[in-house]
């Protein structure tokens, strides 16, 4: 047996805890002097022996439970002999809709195992295409798990999506042939529709394996709102598409201004008016003297005072002069809290692009950007995508490692149930 994380085995020192508790309970009892023992029955030596036996059994069970918990953390694996004659094919779930590839895989499945490139390496079946999760898997994490496959020859059909490459590049001991299905055709995927007063704007992801960008268009016809009003049904030649629908609200900004900050107020309002024209949305600026409940729902709260507000709930831009700051607006360690590092003048508002920095603080396209990241289909070059291969030096390293975590977990559950039952019956 080998372990994926052998460092956790140091926790086996915890086996001393049940042993110490057992020995501590066996410490010498206090002697109590009594006048007569005539009415006391002789202790049953056989019953006493049974009690001691139960105590030792419970102690061993509890030590076994601690040991199995440590083994689970260490990631137990069992060495098994690999099969050099069988080729295992793995297919990226995002390729399940590729009809041409499905035909090839269907024919390969007759002689060799065809599995999905997912956490459990589940069996690929052509009639389950619509149920497969299209989210790119963590390729490099799964590359390490390929060492548990019994086949020595592995072929992986994948899109090598950039968003599926995370963490450190792994090292594997199996030669894996990666077949990257490149996509050169630029495809559009609708992401979100926004209703702006009297018009409807559709935002879509456009790109291929090398580039991804956001595009927008005004819809004039061939669309209908759903009954709930939260989605838009777009009718196209290839069929209808349903996308989420949002109503564009007015941008609300609370402005807190102290005496002596009148110029800063003027430049801030001018920057917000310029932003309103640029984003083609109405910005409602409300002057306030005290903090109230509206700050939590406002898109932005701007504090132009020397003193600092107490409860910063919501998104804030607070004046806090810092001569060494590189930017006019900088982000604090706390999320959604920003600092205005200098008093505003006609020079720094233009040269340091105050309006653009306010646009970044407002972050009006946060949801669109998140949808764009999820729909990103950019691919990595094969040379950069492949994990590091390490030649096995011994037969033990050449053997396939089978994950036995599930079996250890089942044994742990059985032992925990046995320990509870014995403790309840024996009242120990």
Secondary structure, 3 states (H helix, E strand, C coil): CEECCHHHHHHHHHHHHHHHHHHHHCCCCCCCCCCCCCCCCCCCHHHHHHHHHHHHHHHHHHHHHHHHHHHHHHCEEEEECCEEEEEEEEECHHHCCCHHHHHHHHHHCCCCCEEECCCCCCECCHHHHHHCCCCCCCHHHHHHHHHHCCEEEEEEEECCEHHHCCCCCCEECCCEEEEECCCCCCEEEEEEEEEECCEEEEEEEEECCCCEEEEEEEECCCEEECCCCCEEEEEECCEEEEEEEEECCCEEEEEEECCCCHHHHHHHHHHHHHHHHHHCCCEEEEEECCCCHHHHCCCEEEEECCCCCCCCCCCEEEECCCCCCCCCEEECCCCCEEEECCCCCHHHHHHCCHHHHHHHHHCCCHHHHHHHHHCCCCECCHHHHCCEECCCCCHHHHCEEEECHHHHHHHHHHHHHHHHHHHHHHCC
